[in-house]
């Protein structure tokens, strides 16, 4: 049944070019769905464009001179901002839009926006002075954003996005440079140390409110060496325009106080990372050593004379330098895109691991464990789903686990740089509340979800690598599967997915976590009473043997089947050593009847490819024989062969008996005659889907629909459940 994960090897390079690859390497088990940004002009993508009274805008040339053909978007530079660069580096999207952009679409919201407003600061006097959007108002906009997001993706997905996204807070430069030094509004009330304390306190308040609204990964920029900004050199650096030491000293004092405060906040805000980002030293190093970083000019801006031009003084009448990339600054305040790129590369890559490293706290109350079934009581205190399959008397199944390929991959591949993933629409369009691509290779639930539901374990089973997993999720079972994996190590290497050996290592890691929750004895009890499912083998034949031909030159069909069965036997023994006692192993489906294999056989979907079906039968016979012999080598265990071949073939031969109208083509089709409509080729842009997916057996050219899976589970599970006990 696992074919359903096979992917064309010779399309690999083509498909890979469609994937947004992260430049920043994320830690294992980590997802960043969105970037949400607050602050000033460094990260304003155009929010100030819509303010009437402020001079703090730049939606005119020469700003944006290098942005998509010379478009002035309101970004305070010649092209992209640090927020744009980071959102691209994280593999989220190419640009971060302004929240107030009138062209902002609902689909832009789940991946993040910027609320930043050029000219603002922590001090409310700063935003009032510039007549721009205060940070308090930005938080109000964020609350509005949350409500819009809920209406778009629902409350649960909104909570997931907020918890796992990165929040950037970039402010304070305007407070120090303008409100304190240039205008002097606050110098009558505060000396530099007390004003720094005031600003740090305001910053702390903003972070606390962000946390209360759901933020858990917060990066806070310190102050740059403001005395080295070209305009400050002109205003206060004397005839030689040197850096202004007292301004830089104020930045350093503020940074020391901010860093200390953030350390304290990080300890007090549970399960949150609040990280100080040092921008002072990297920027100062560039200014002191420009040639090292490829710059010729660091004391003037590229626009006009470079001494004082910024905002409306840098305009269409201003000449710009011939080589923008040789200047650190675009105007007399803001860096060029080239400057930002170097800073992002140096600063954020050094800190991204700290930002994303959120530790999980594991509660251990007996009441909680009883809820999950680790402790067995006569009366269950939790509202678990009603079991639809009748279990033998005195039998409880506390958890469900699976290993293998895309048939039961619940989203483990989402974070891989591989074409074998489907965390985008139209996948998931019928999942629970609808239009929720989770990484499941179908329009809705997988067989694992349906089995868990019918056994009364829970309604859906999460991927082990899902960063949102709760203690309840772990206690009641997870999926370790990886789409396009197989028993043969060669198979997983073809599309860079998680091999079966690594799935076992993930299971070992899971056991360690479980022992932290429940202790060793209860963990052993849970594992021995849970059901383990293995769905693999089909991708090996479909991809490694037939499509790529990598193994075909070494083995005929019977000998390759022997190789796979040998790998399967070793895998089962390793599962057994780790505590599994109730194991169901799926055979291969009628491989030649999957729509893509029909097409590959050249019959234009008309008939099944008999050679591939014959290979499946040979493999299944050898697998069944091995499983029967495992009774002696795996004492006190039940290893059950689950036949998928006959039930699926019967549906294909008698579709109307099972309520299907189409069994030889997929619901998702992009109309390419020679290409398979699965994975990245079944997408929201190019893919058309059928009107009623419940009438189709297959969702894409490889994987069944949710309804197809449900019919198959209903054919298989009732007939085999007794064999596990």
Secondary structure, 3 states (H helix, E strand, C coil): CCHHHCCCHHHHHHHHCCCCCCCCCCCCCCCCCCEEEEECHHHCCCHHHHCCCCCCCCCCCCCCCCCCCCCCCCCCCCCCCHHHHHHHHCCCCCCCCECCCCCCCHHHHCCCCECCCCCCCCCHHHHHHHCCCCHHHHHHHHHHHHHHHHHHHCHHHHHHHHHHCEEEEECCHHHHHHHHHHCCCCCCCCCHHHHHHHHHHHHHHHHHHHHHCCCCEEEEECCCCHHHCHHHHHHHCCCCCCCCHHHHHHHHHHHHHHHHHHHHHHHHCCCCEEEEECCHHHHHHHHHCHHHHCCCEEEEECECCCCCCCHHHCCCCCCECCCHHHEEECCCCCECHHHHHHHHHHHHHHHHHHHHCCCCCCCCCHHHHHHHCCCCCCCCCCCCCCCCCCCCCCCCCCCEEEEECCCCCCCHHHHCCCCCCCCCCCCCCCCCCCCCCCCCCCCCCCHHHHHHHHCCCCCCCEECCCCCCCHHHHHCCEECCCCCCCCCHHHHHHCCCCCHHHHHHHHHHHHHHHHHHHHHHHHHHHHHHCEEEEECCHHHHHHHHHHCCCCCCCCCHHHHHHHHHHHHHHHHHHHHHCCCCEEEEECCCCHHHCHHHHHHCCCCCCCCCHHHHHHHHHHHHHHHHHHHHHHHHCCCCEEEEECCHHHHHHHHHCHHHHCCCEEEEECEECCCCCCCCCHHHCCCCCCEECCCHHHEEECCCCCECHHHHHHHHHHHHHHHHHHHC
